[in-house]
Amino acid sequence: MLSYIFLFRRTLWAQKCFAAWIACAALLTGCWDSREIDNLSIIQGVAIDTDQQDMLELTYQHLIAQKSRKNMYSNVTTFDKDSIQSASREQAKQVSRAPLYSFIRLILISDQAIQKTRIDQLLDTFTRSYKPSRKSLVMIVKGNAKEALNKIGKHKEIPSIDLEALAKNSDFNSKIPYRITLGEMSTHISQGADFLIQCLESNDGNHFSGAALVSGKTKKFAYWLDEENVIGINWMLGKTKGSIIKAEDPKTKQHMVFEVEDAHSKLIPHLNGQDLSFTVRIKADIKLNENSVNSEDFLKESFIRTAKEAAQDEIKQTISKSLNSLQKEMRADVVGFGTKVKVNYPAYWDRVKENWQDTFSQIPIDVQAEVQIERTGAYTKGEGE
């Protein structure tokens, strides 16, 4: 009996030793496919241009790992006649460190490049070979994309990092189209849906200027949208929280500026027989931030009613102008009306989906806006003293 207990304890001790040895071996060997960061060049941004001979011109922004912040990045430009992948391999002639593409922050495409080449062809190698994050941003540059990638931001950030942060300002300014990622763009392309891309101008520093419309059917650039059209589209997408509404009192002609604290949009389809129509319903909570109205009027019910009506009319007019451009001029559905029809009336959608552009251009759309003024900044006598 004693020998059995002794043998059991010895076996248990041997098993523990073996497990400890395995654990140590796993910890000491490290990752089999690891690479030293000192030997890597992390690609932060890519600019795609075409020259006068229609040669593809690619510029890669390399983040150099080093202790000093000085010269933390370097731009490398390569050329190829018709292949982005081949142009990428040309970096090996200029850069000693192996490029790492997994952390690409943004891809800039020049207006010439997108007008000459389909968007899916320009981005194919990034989604197929490089495997960057699906959160990588895509922007269109009016002019030279390489130049935009080389301009230091106002806060002296690395250009690709600065532009990535700048794109998020669509949360505060409805003139800026909502940012679009590589993953979202891939989804739109596969679904054959129209979509917008943020548009940059690089003169006097990088700044946003409207949007570029890409056709889901042709995968090609279709139209430039100005800032007024972008505002209306952002309202329909429910992307105006933090933006402002400038309105005017129709009687006194005095101006009022409201900040949008919260906003929601709803696209409601109606099918009566074979007649399709839509209601665009906007609800927003706003506050008065600036005005030229006498402060004594702020507490009056008549002022609140007039201010609400002025803000609601401004929203409806802005959306109606954008809808007129989208339906009559561009014949493009970038808001998602077709998706609503597909979900609510699938049988009807099957009949019209092949010619949705024609159907969309003829749909009656009623715009409704309802705002709630949360604060006017008014106070009773003695309250602020």
Secondary structure, DSSP 8 states (H G I E B T S, - for coil): -HHHHHHHHHHHHHHHHHHHHHHHHHHHH--TT---GGGEEEEEEEEEEE-TT--EEEEEEEE---SSSTT-EEEEEEEESS-HHHHHHGGGGT-SSEEE-TT--EEEEEHHHHHHS-HHHHHHHIIIII---TT-EEEEEES-HHHHHT---TT---HHHHHHHHHGGGGT-TTS----BHHHHHHHHHHT--EEEEEEE-TTS-EEEEEEEE-TTT-SEEEEE-HHHHHHHHHHHT--TT-EEEEE-TTT--EEEEEEEEEEEEEEEEEETTEEEEEEEEEEEEEEEEE-S-GGGTT-HHHHHHHHHHHHHHHHHHHHHHHHIIIIII----S-HHHHHHHH-HHHHHHHGGGHHHHHHH--EEEEEEEEEEE-----TTTT-
